[in-house]
Amino acid sequence: MTGEVIDQSSRWRMLLDALSIHKRLSVTEAAELLGVSAATVRRDFKELARQQLATRTHGGVVATTVAYDLPARYRIAPGDPRERIARAAAAAAELVRPGEA
């Protein structure tokens, strides 16, 4: 853990951004990404699943396939610098095969 406190809405935004790129996250991956405990991640995953923003799996979550977009507060607006970063991250993720580091 980094010692830096990340509020719940920031954690959820980071989790949803990562989930939109990778389509699935484990508790361990999310805890490392956020620098928080596994217990915090499990609580966040439970709440995201309750709000139907993700589907809970054993040890993680997967992206929920739904017929509607995410609420506006979880979307990256066109022109937002994070949009370019998310596209670059998605392109980089396509280059990595399972088992590669």
C-alpha positions in Angstrom: 0.0 0.0 0.0 1.2 3.5 -0.8 0.0 5.3 2.3 -2.0 7.7 0.1 -5.7 7.6 0.8 -7.9 7.2 -2.2 -11.6 8.1 -1.7 -14.3 5.6 -2.8 -15.4 7.5 -5.9 -11.8 7.7 -7.2 -11.3 4.0 -6.5 -14.5 3.1 -8.3 -13.5 5.3 -11.3 -10.1 3.6 -11.5 -11.7 0.2 -11.2 -14.2 0.9 -13.9 -11.6 2.4 -16.2 -9.4 -0.7 -15.7 -12.4 -3.0 -16.2 -13.3 -1.3 -19.4 -9.8 -2.0 -20.7 -9.1 -5.5 -19.3 -12.7 -6.8 -19.1 -11.9 -8.6 -15.8 -10.0 -7.9 -12.6 -8.9 -10.0 -9.7 -8.9 -8.8 -6.1 -5.1 -9.0 -6.1 -4.8 -7.0 -9.3 -7.2 -4.3 -8.1 -5.5 -4.1 -4.7 -2.1 -3.6 -6.3 -3.6 -1.0 -8.8 -5.2 1.0 -6.0 -2.7 0.4 -3.2 -5.5 -0.7 -0.8 -6.3 -3.9 1.1 -8.0 -6.9 -0.5 -10.9 -6.4 2.0 -11.4 -2.8 0.6 -11.4 -4.2 -3.0 -13.9 -6.9 -2.1 -16.3 -4.3 -0.6 -15.9 -2.1 -3.7 -16.5 -5.1 -6.0 -19.6 -6.1 -4.0 -21.0 -2.6 -4.3 -20.2 -2.3 -8.0 -22.0 -5.6 -8.6 -24.9 -4.4 -6.5 -25.2 -1.4 -8.8 -24.9 -3.7 -11.8 -21.7 -1.9 -12.9 -19.7 -5.2 -12.8 -20.4 -8.9 -12.4 -18.9 -10.6 -9.3 -16.9 -13.8 -9.9 -14.9 -16.0 -7.6 -11.8 -13.8 -6.8 -12.8 -10.8 -8.9 -15.2 -9.1 -11.3 -15.9 -9.1 -15.0 -17.3 -6.3 -17.1 -21.1 -6.5 -17.2 -22.5 -6.6 -20.7 -25.6 -4.5 -20.7 -27.7 -2.7 -23.3 -27.1 0.7 -21.9 -24.0 2.9 -21.3 -22.4 3.5 -17.9 -23.8 6.4 -16.0 -22.3 9.7 -17.1 -20.2 10.0 -13.9 -18.3 6.8 -14.9 -17.7 7.7 -18.6 -14.7 9.5 -19.9 -15.8 12.6 -21.8 -14.6 13.2 -25.3 -11.5 15.4 -25.2 -10.6 14.3 -21.6 -6.9 13.6 -21.5 -7.8 10.2 -19.9 -9.5 9.2 -23.1 -6.2 9.2 -24.9 -4.5 7.3 -22.1 -7.3 4.7 -22.0 -7.0 4.2 -25.8 -3.2 3.8 -25.5 -3.6 1.4 -22.6 -6.2 -0.7 -24.5 -3.9 -0.8 -27.5 -1.0 -1.9 -25.3 -3.1 -4.6 -23.6 -3.9 -6.0 -27.0 -0.2 -6.6 -27.6 0.3 -8.6 -24.4 -0.7 -12.3 -24.5 -1.8 -14.3 -21.4 1.3 -15.3 -19.4 3.5 -12.5 -20.6 4.7 -9.8 -18.2 
